[in-house]
Amino acid sequence: MLPFFASSDAQPLAPQILFHLGPLPFTNSMLFGIIGAIFLLGLFGMVAKATQLWPKSRFAFSVETLVETILGLLLESFGDRKKAMRHFPLLFTLFVFILINNLSGLLPGVDSITLGVAGVSVSLFRSWTTDLNATIAMAVLSLGTVHYYAVRDIGVKGYIHHFFSGNLKNPMTYFIGLNELFGEILRLVTLSLRLFGVIYGGEALLSAIASLAGNFGWAATLPVMFLEIFVSLVQAYLFMMLTASYIVMSTTHGEESESHEAVAAGAGA
Amino acid sequence: MNHVDPAFIKGLTIGLGAIGPAIGVGLVGSSVVGAVGRNPEIQGKILSTAFIMIGLVDAVFAFVLLILFTT
């Protein structure tokens, strides 16, 4: 018979508190998120300094290629260079930040270095995206941007008309509008829970497989590790593209182009 | 049956929960192969959409794992 899965080994669902900053609890995922952000800022600062017309630095060149690739994808999805350039900084930052934080959960030492805080052993580092608070914060940020630009681009009237379109004397319009409003809330839930669930579930899977395999955990976790790398890339890409398609959908006047319909149809999943 | 083994329930959760996403990923894959076969010149565009759909489908299985490992 199978033993119990290694739920005792995995990280608890809520991030653990390292210390208190006044009334604010400071958790291990916050610490690692800040480290990731500083790392990214340093990295991109270095690249911005090293970049030139004829690139000498190979690393700067590869980062530029990444930026170009993402910009190409966004141009395709916005279909308008000016609009794409306006939203590019936020979307690219979301992509890179989520990607770095997803991947950093696989580093040795993360989750395994523990610290005694008030008699309980707490891991010092915890990947930022395995914390539901973090993913909800990012989802609120991106959806707040969506609604801000929706109101700015099509006006308050157009914004309300986006939900309650059709004959205003028909009660069906209000029913559909309420459903649309509920869908907006659902977007927040799905956007945050998807990222959190995939990354947290993946790390729990890794620790479960490591404990099932016993002494051969190093070999058994290797294929899962590659799966995790793929999944974290896909999730970072997905978060960025979903935000982009939400922006596109809510800043255009009703008519949606065909290329976004696939994404829009899947957005409720 | 008064007492059900928790390990049995966990096995059922992962087994039944894997069916749906597996079918979903299979459908996405078969459509991608068909679409690329019909018009190979927009392979990159099709693949990027396919990765989005696979990410959406995979999230369902991630929820299963999440429930499995946290209860």
Interface residues (C-beta under 8 A of the other chain):
Chain A: M1 L2 P3 F4 F5 S7 A10 L13 L73 E76 T190 L193 R194 G197 V198 Y200 G201 G202 A204 L205 A208 V231 V234 Q235 Y237 L238 M241 L242 A262 V263 G266 A269
Chain B: P6 A7 K10 G11 K45 S48 T49 F51 I52 M53 I54 G55 L56 V57 D58 A59 V60 A62 F63 V64 L65 L66 L68 F69 T70 T71
